[in-house]
């Protein structure tokens, strides 16, 4: 269907929307035809879908995932339904599955008992049975077929063994026995070989002993080396411990100095500085003190552990420095380099959007199973499920795309609402826009904002401008004049405005956006002094000017 | 430009079709992962020191992901809640009588439904976009969906009908693109718009200009597009400091837009101006 035709059709319908039901019916029928797929079914797609659905693995999955897969491939509803219809019983109703499963095993067991005796033919019989049985018990019959096959094959091999392999075994054993007898005959002159064998054995034993001795020696040397390494390591550890002790001593000394300083400064400050300065200074000292104490704690903890923790301590200290933004002279002596601690990676997953840090924290919490602490128990169920909504106070407003004729509906409906001050005054800003239409809108609203209380004006104009605005040639000066008029004359303007409105409708086609220059505005305002008749004339002049 | 700070992370913002100064904001605690939710109804005022007044706020047990105003009743609005329920609120009734009730369910998608939009010209037709990568068109008079097609290879996060041409629908997805389709020939899109750096979260057609649409994305920007033009991007606003997840254009005031995001801020500005300007 070419788009233009349907567009025109709908346009006409909306224009004449109060008319006969016949049009409504046609509108509905055409509506249904637009939002329903009108393409014919594609046989190839249906066949692909049938193949997909017949696959045993697909059979095991829930229907909704099968449908979703086909939808993702672009099949229409009709094609999907046709495919489901073609694949037998591919729409499982799970209730019948149980009944079928109960029936088919019974059928198959006697069949299998018969099949065992003939042997291989029995397994074929079972498989044919399984094919004809319903697919709900497919799994069952499959398992039974496997069991049956195993039993049959076991029986077959047993028979085979009995029949063919045993005699072969017997003959082979006989052959060996014969060979042994032959060998025994030959073994009478074996005595001298015993002596030789004994000497051979002795030599082998001697060689083994030599090797053993070598191995023992190697072990000894290794042990010596290990001892040496161990001693080296122990000495290194001792060194580190001594260094740490030195550091703790230094820290303690400095801490002592700091305390002295603290107390002396405190005295001096209390004499000289004002209270705010004292607080800040004391806070700084307090922070410094805390840092030193924390360092001390760390050192106390790590001194007893192995050297592997040395690097960890460095990191911790580095973090401490980065988190406390102050300068302490003694800090440098500890050799704490100011390394910027690695900031959180900007993107945790390279392919998806970077998430805020607190989002990642919350995700981590949830994954660990903790619930964030700020959740309250809220009961948001409807207190009265049968509560009726209140009566609407406004009739629905016409939408900008509903291009229709001007309809003078009852204005009283609108008078209760839409105060001028509500008209987005805060938004309106400055006319720095390049686009004249938006400028017009802003200007109009700003004027209205300047103290309009006139509901009647708003009622008429809110109805009107919506329809007029969406017809591109807009009469902004008319609107402006109305606004200015409204400022000066709050009350008896309803009739005048309707006259203006009528005029504006007639002249709307004449007016372009360029009229919305500020000079024009001031001109129109200047003209609107005095009585309402002048105002009418003024606006009429403007209209004629353009 | 007025800014409103919500206690929770913003998810959706809608202008009221009846009052130019009224907005509804859907928010969820803890970024919507787990927590309560709140639905705010705000009113813009000309007073510059207090640009927003809160008319009503409704708390919910689970996050509110989306909100929609009724087109026929001036004080009704519907909230889509993360626990799967749809709640109806009436701002004209006292807060203790809200929510009014929970409504009907259409169950056909196989994964979460990210958005649902009524057709502006056909009051019984609506479309839904889902994480199962399909778009479904429904008619409330029919028991099941009337059309289904896969607009994207990845999850479809949003959809919106064109207000001037009732068969044109736009979809946007995790694949960072926005596609515009005609439902009568849905095999090939009318237009494909790329330009966002991350998944596009919401798309809205302008009620005033036929070809104009606005979108917001996880790249923290709000973009305005014209899909009939070769170079579709009209303007880009990057006022948010976190994901921009909700955007709307006012029906009553041409060019007025609002956006909300996970930085817990709601901005209202005129197209062409700077949202952050005071």
Interface residues (C-beta under 8 A of the other chain):
Chain A: X1 X3 X6 X7 X10 X14 X31 X32 X34 X35 X36 X37 X38 X64 X65 X67 X68 X71 X72 X73 X74 X76 X77 X352 X353 X356 X358 X359 X362 X363 X366 X371 X372 X374 X375 X376 X377 X378 X379 X380 X381 X382 X383 X384 X385 X386 X387 X388 X389 X390 X392 X393 X394 X396 X397 X399 X400 X401 X417 X418 X421 X422 X423 X424 X425 X426 X427 X428 X429 X430 X432 X433 X434 X435 X437 X438 X441 X442 X445 X449 X466 X469 X470
Chain B: X1 X2 X17 X18 X19 X20 X21 X29 X30 X31 X33 X34 X35 X36 X43 X44 X45 X46 X47 X48 X51 X58 X59 X60 X61 X71 X72 X73 X74 X75 X76 X81 X87 X88 X90 X92 X93 X96 X97 X98 X99 X100 X101 X102 X110 X111 X119 X120 X121 X122 X124 X125 X132 X133 X134 X137 X139 X145 X146 X147 X148 X149 X150 X163 X164 X165 X166 X167 X182 X183 X184 X186 X187 X197 X198 X199 X207 X208 X210 X218 X219 X242 X243 X250 X251 X252 X253 X254 X255 X256 X262 X268 X269 X270 X271 X272 X273 X277
